[in-house]
Amino acid sequence: MINKKFIQKLKSEYAKTEGERRQIISLSNVILHDSKRIIFSLHRSEVAIAKDSFANIEQILKKLEKQFGVKRIYEEGSYKAAVEEYVEAKMFYFVLTGKKVDKIPGVNLNHESYLGGICDLTGELVRLAINQAAAGKLAEVPRIKGIINDIMGELVQFDMTGYLRTKYDQAKGNLRKIEQVDYEIKIRK
């Protein structure tokens, strides 16, 4: 009634996929948490710590790609979340070091990872602006607002749907926040 060879083949494929999944999730968690630590370090101007952590993350990304292939790793939600956080951290690093928001060399990431990370970058920039204002560096707020405006000027050209639409809407909310902060600073002068 049941083809035992067929069931054995299913068991074998399932075990292989589950083993891969566990490995991808484990390393993705390292990428996610290290990326969060990088963002925290960058807010404290600890650029050297961030650079070391980026090197570690990029080794893990290359290892995952080599071991499982790009298509396979992108099947896992944990990997997608991790690389999106990595993109956010790397773009934040680019902005803080005077570089352009641009393709990250040496790693293979898809457009969703980039767009999600860039949308999230606006939130870190708002946080940076608020911290700068609290430290008395009021001139930084309009500068950071300009960066967020530039980012939104590019993102508005995409007709984002689904998950990315939510990210885009959050970025629009971040633009409103920075505009409010800038306005409040101006009326208090």
Residue, then its C-alpha position, 0 to 999 in steps of 0.5 A: m500500500i505504501n512505497k517504503k522507498f518513497i517514504q525513505k527518500l522523503k525522510s532523507e530529504y526532510a532530514k537534510t533540509e532540517g539540518e540545513r535550516r538549523q545551521i542557517i538559523s544559527l548563523s543568521n542569529v549571529i549576524l542579526h545580533d552582531s548587526k544590532r551590536i554594530i548599530f549600538s556601537l555606531h551610536r556611541s562612535e565606536v567605529a573600530i568595533a563596528k569594522d571588526s564586527f562587519a568583517n566577522i559578519e561578512q565571513i559568515l555571509k560568505k560561508l553560508e552562501k558557499q555552503f548552501g547557495v544563495k537560493r537556499i539561504y534566502e528560503e529562511g526567514s531568519y536569514k532574510a531578517a539577519v541580512e536586512e539588519y546587516v544592511e541597515a548597520k552597514m548603511f548607517y556606517f556608510v552615512l556616519t563615515g561620509k560614504k554614499v548609501d551604496k551596494i555593499p562590496g563582497v556580499n551577495l544580497n537581493h533587492e528586498s534586503y537592501l530596500g528593507g535595510i535602507c528603510d530601517l536606516t531612516g529610523e537610526l538616523v532619527r535616533l542619531a538626530i535626537n541624540q545629537a540635539a540632546a547633546g547640543k549639536l543642533a546643527e546636525v538635525p537639519r543635516i540628518k533631515g537632509i539625508i533622510n529626505d534624500i533617501m525618501g526621494e529615492l524610495v518614493q520611486f518604488d511601488m513597494t507592496g507587501y512587507l516592503r510597503t510596511k517598511y516604506d510606511q515606517a520610513k515615511g513616519n521617520l521622515r515626519k518625526i525628523e521634520q517635527v524635531d527640526y520644527e521644534i528646534k527652530i521654534r525654540k530658537 
